[in-house]
């Protein structure tokens, strides 16, 4: 449980280099870097209700982590954009949230 809550703290985290981001994204298929500023992925789900369900599940985890994504939702497509504003770009907190979003999305089509 301690590991789960660790990222929910207000501890300062360092911005990752472009190389570190690209290496990490190699394990997160479909996620794309926007330079060092953010990472993003669009999920395409079966319908509007499944898309809403994913948004709600991610919102719950984001609240626990105290790290909230930008969300764009149009019918069956949901785009999550992750960035740590305090650090001015992508940090380990964003990568952790991306991994959790992947787990929540499960078998969702991308």
Secondary structure, 3 states (H helix, E strand, C coil): CHHHHHCCCCCCCCCCCHHHHHHHHCCCCCCEEECCCEEEEEEECCCHHHHHHHHHHHHHHHHHHCCCCEEEEECCEEEEEECECCCCECCHHHHHHHHHHHHHHCCCEC
